[in-house]
Amino acid sequence: MKKIEAVIRKSKFRVVKEALHEVGLNFFSYWDVTGVGNEKEGHVYRGVSYSTENIQRRCISIVVNDDLVETTVKTILDSASTGKVGDGKIFVTNIEESYRIRTGDKGGETLK
C-alpha cells in the first residue's frame, strides 16, 4: 500500500476530484494548507499588488493498493497541471498496514 499526498492549486480541486472519481478512487481526505513556494515575486491583479510568499493550496491524501499508484499519480498530474509555476507537488510514501475500525479487518482489503 502507498499513501499519495498531492498539494495542488485550490482552483484545480474540483477537476482533480472528478478525475479521481472517474478512475474509481472515491475515498480520500483533503484539507486547506498554506505554504511557502519557490516563487518570490509579487503579482499584480486588477491593479492591486499581492504577495505570493504565502500560497493557499489544497492537500489531498489517498491510500491505495500498489497496483493503483501509477493510475492515481497520472490522474492527478493530468488534471492538476496548468503548466505554470505553483501547480504543486505529489509525494508517495509506503504504508505498512491499514485497519478497518468497524470490523478490525486489516490489510489491503480495508481500502475497498
Helices and strands as residue ranges (DSSP letters): E 2-9, G 10-12, H 13-22, E 29-35, E 43-45, E 48-50, E 55-64, G 66-68, H 69-80, E 88-94, G 108-111
